[in-house]
Amino acid sequence: MDNPGYIGVTRMNGLADELRAIANNIANSSTAGYRAEALVFAEVLAEADVEGGAIAMSAPRAHYTLETGGAMKATGGDLDLAIDGEGYFQVTTPDGPRLTRAGAFTLSPEGEVLTPDGHLLLDQGGAPVNIPPGSGKIAIGPDGAVSADGAPVAQIGLFAADAGKMLRQDGVLFRIDGDPEPAQGAKVVQGFIEGSNVRPMVEMSRLIEVQRAYEAGQSILDMEDNRLRKAVETLGRVG
């Protein structure tokens, strides 16, 4: 492919990737514990076909998670938990432990603390958090200490992770390489749920901006295609 066309396609691929991320953010603007996703673009310098020439273009290099917290909503539920500060809960999944900010938990008949998808909530040592079946009042302190009817029964783990090393598995679950570290300064807030940190108006404005850039790129590619067609036709008549 000629250089202008290659640059145009590269730019449009990056814009399409960004459109998908923005659309996913908007779709999850009401998802508890969701953290918005953004892209990092880097400039790429490549050698051109002409002697001494070069091409500069931008390309998406990585996805990253915005670390700002979402607004907390009071629910009054004993197992509705939010995190004040930078930290994550750890839960089990069929693919291994995952981190999450989504704190809407339920209690199984066996006393297991579960996410709506059935993932077990883990303590600081990586073991499932269990509450004796039939317990009455469940209290959870800022440090994650769990008591049932006034007796201590478990310690919910709060973990920290470098955002650059986190890979989103789905909307609210994250995988990291290695073991997470205990979170410093983070606190559990019982009876609250953290909302999404997506700012819908900002995302909508960005969506319109990226869509227009994509459409402009498509117009440039169409113009380049017409130019090449005319050049081929002209050379054919000359030949």
Buried (B, 14 or more C-beta within 10 A) or exposed (E): EEBBBEBBBBBBEBBEBBBEBBEBBBEBBEBBBBBBBBBEBEEEEEEEEEEEEEBEBBEBEEBBBBEEBBEBEEBEBBBBBBBBBBBBBBBBBEEEBBBBBBBBBBBEEEBBBBBEEEBBBBBBEEEBBBBEEEBEEBEBBEEBBBBBEEEEBBBBBBBBBEEEEBEBBEBBBBBBEEEBEEBEEBBBBBBBBBBBBBBEEEBBEBBEEBEEBBEBBEEBBEEBEEEEEEEEEEEEEEE
